[in-house]
Structure formats: structure tokens, C-alpha cells
């Protein structure tokens, strides 16, 4: 979504201003592809200590499928969203590896409308 980058930057700025000891990795636009999100979470799981706080924020489109909630990343193909999107269950599995004192997930998603 075109607004996603602005939202991510706003969320990061607010968290940084209001809270201490937050680690962040911001992926927007072309950098917010499925593999980069996976790599970023793997990197964060190695860098976040048990006393740290961690916020995962996703803004974009999604749709439900027989496999669960499918989040559309920058590189999700409209013709093959089930194969190229980011399944919530896969994301949740990676988030469980992050040993933060506080782990917050925030999703700002809407429906995908193909033009």
C-alpha cells in the first residue's frame, strides 16, 4: 500500500520518542519483500536480548485463504498470492524465536483489490 512506508516511519518515530530500549528494523517499499522480512526477523532474533522490547508492524493488504491469513508483501504476485504472500502462521513461528521482554505485533491491513 502506498501509505505503508509513511505509517512505518511514523510508528518507528513515535516508539523511539516515547520508549527506550527498542530495537528496530524498518523495511518499506521494495525492501519489504517476503524474503527480506524473513531475513530481518532472523537477524532481529539474534540481536534482541531478553530484556529488550520488540515491535513488529505490518501495513499492507491481506486475504484469508484455506492456509490462513495471507499478508501481501511488496513482491507478492497478484496472480499467485497463496504461493508468494507471507502466511501469518509462518510469520508467527519466526516471531516466537524473538526473546524480547515485550513483543508487540501490530497489523494495519486491508483487502487487496485487483485493478
N, C-alpha and C positions, 0 to 999 in steps of 0.2 A: 504494500500500500504506500502511496506517495507520502502520507503523513507519518509513517512509521519511524523514519530517521529523525524527524523533529521530536517525536514523542520520546524516543530512546534517549536523545540528548537531554531533553527536559527532565526525564526521570533521573538520569545519572547526575545531573547538576543538583537537583533537589536532594537526592540522597547524600551526595558529597557535602552539601552545605549544612544539612540537618543532623547528620550522623557521622560518627568517627569509626574507624577501622573497617571500612567497607572496601572490598576488592572489586574491581570492575574490568570488564572486557566488553567493549561496545562494537557490535557488528551491524552495519547498516548498508543498504544498497547492495551492490554486487558482492560485498564481503559477507552478506547474510545468507549465504547458501547453506544447504543441508550439511555438507562435509565440513565447512568452516565452523558451523555451530557445534558439531560433534567434536572437532579438534579443540575448539575453545573450551568446551566443558571438560574435556580430558585434561587440558592444561590447567584449568582452574582447580580441578580436583587434586592436582599435585601442589598447587600454590596456596590453597586455602587451609589455614590451620584450624584446629578445633575451637579456638576462641574467636575466630573471625565471623563476620556477618557476610551473607551472600544473597544477592537478589538476582533472580532470572526474570527478565522482562521480554515478552514476545508481543509484537504488534504486527498484525497481518490478517490474512484470510484463513479460513479453515472450512472443513466439511466433515460430517460424520460418514463413516463407512463401516463395512462389516468387520473391519480390523480395529475400529475405534476412531478416536478423533484424529484427523489428519491435518496438520498445520502446513500451510503453503509458505515455503521459503522463497528466496529470490530466484532460485534455479528450478523450482517446481514446474514441470511441464503440464500445461493445461490439458493436454491430450492423455497424459498418464499420471494423474495426481496420486493415485494409490501406490505407484511404484517410485515416484520421485519426491513425494512430500515427506514430511517429518511426522511420524506417528507419535502421539503423546506417550504411549507406553514405552517406546524406545527412549524418549527424552527423560521420562520419569526414572528409568533404570540408571541413566547417567547421572541424574541429579542426586540419586541416592548414594552415589560414591563420594559426594562432597561432604566432608566432615566439618561443616560450619556450626557455630553455636546457634545461629539463626539462619535458616534457609527459607527465603520467601520466593514464591513464584507468582508472577502477575501476567495475565494474558489479556490482551486487548485485541479480540478477533471479531471478524465479521464474515459474512458469506461471500464466496467467490462468485462473481457474475461474469460469465464469458461474453465478450462483445463480438 
